[in-house]
Amino acid sequence: MTTQDPRSPGSDSLEARLEELETRLAFQEHALSEMSDALADARRESERNAELVRRMMEELKSSRASFLADPADEPPPPHY
């Protein structure tokens, strides 16, 4: 294995390749950070939606129970 003198003609090519790799790495790190943020946002939204659905189901169950209740179990109206 030989090392190149930084002043040799081939070192420009090596430096350009290194800069290209560094640029690609920086881009990928940025993209990964954006995807991580988007995933965190999606998880938060999913949790909010799950909580909303849970509350809606509770309200639906309570409204169904009152809708299907036996009228005989209800107290008489106040005018009786």
NUPAGU-925475 format. One record per residue: residue in three letters; x, y, z of N, C-alpha, C, O in turn. Coordinates in steps of 0.2 Angstrom, whole numbers, plus 5000, padded with zeros to 4 digits. Atoms other than C-alpha are relative to their C-alpha. Layout:
! NUPAGU-925475
alaXYZXYZXYZXYZ...
This chain:
! NUPAGU-925475
met500449945000500050005000500450065000500950075004thr499649945001500750174995499650065002499050065001thr500449944999500250345001500250054995500750054993gln499949955005500050484989500250065004500050085009asp499849944998500850644991499550054999499250054993pro500549965001499550774994500150054994499650084992arg499949955006500350884980500049964994500149994988ser500050035007500250744967499450014997498950025000pro500649995004499050744953499449965002498849985002gly500650044998497950604959499750025007499150005008ser500349984994497650684976499450054999499050055003asp500649955001496450814968499449954999498849975001ser500650055001495350664963499849975006499249965008leu500250034993495450584980499750065004499250045008glu500349954996495050754988499350014998498850025002ala500749995003493550774976499549955003499049965004arg500450064997492950604981499850005007499249995009leu500149994993493150634999499450065001499050055006glu500549944999492150804998499349974998498849995001glu500750025002490750714988499749955005499149965007leu500250054995490650575001499850045007499350035010glu500249954994490550715015499450034999499050045003thr500649965002489250805006499449955000498949975003arg500550055000488250645003499849985008499249975009leu500150014993488450605022499650055003499150045007ala500449944997487850775027499350004998498850015002phe500750015002486350755016499649955003499049965005gln500350064997485950585023499850015007499349995010glu500149994993486150645041499450055000498950045005his500549955000484950795037499349964998498849975002ala500650045002483650675028499849965006499249955008leu500250044994483750555043499750045006499250025009ser500349964995483450695055499350024999498950025003glu500749985002481950755045499549945001498949955003met500450065000481250575044499849995008499349975009ser500150014993481450555063499550055003499150035007asp500549954997480550715067499349994997498849995001ala500750025003479150665055499749945003499149945004leu500250064997479050495063499750025007499249995009ala500249984994478950575080499350045000498950035004asp500649965001477550695074499449954998498949965001ala500550055002476650545066499849965007499249945007arg500150044994476750445083499550055005499150025008arg500449964995476050595093499350014997498850015001glu500650005003474650615080499649945001499049945003ser500350065000474250435081499749995008499249965009glu500250004993474150445100499450045002499050025005arg500549954999473050595100499349974996498849974999asn500650045004471850495087499849945004499249945005ala500250064996471850345098499650025006499149995008glu500449974994471350445113499350034998498850025002leu500749975002469950535103499649944998499049945000val500450065001469350365097499749975006499249955007arg500250034993469350295115499450045003499050015005arg500549964997468350445121499350004996498849994999met500650015005467150435106499649935002499049935002met500350074999466850245110499750015007499149985008glu500350004994466550285128499350045000498850025003glu500649965000465250425124499549964996498949964998leu500550045004464450305111499749955004499149945004lys500350064995464250165124499550035005499050015006ser500449974995463550285137499350034996498850024999ser500749975003462250365124499649944998499049944998arg500350065002461850185118499649975006499049955005ala500350034994461450135136499450045002498950015003ser500649954998460350285139499449994994498850004996phe500550015005459450255122499749945000499149934999leu500350064999459150075125499749985007499549935008ala500250014993458650095143499349985000498950004996asp500750024999457050015149499650065003499850095008pro500449944997455750155151499749995007499650045010ala500350014994455050075166500550015006500350035012asp499549984995456750105175500150075001500450095006glu500049924999456550295173499550025005499050005005pro500549984995455750395186499550044996499550064991pro500649965004454050475182500250074999500550105003pro499949935001453950645175499850045006499450025010pro500149964994453850785188499250025000499050045006his500749985000451950825183499649945003499049955004tyr500450054997451350655191500050005007499749965010
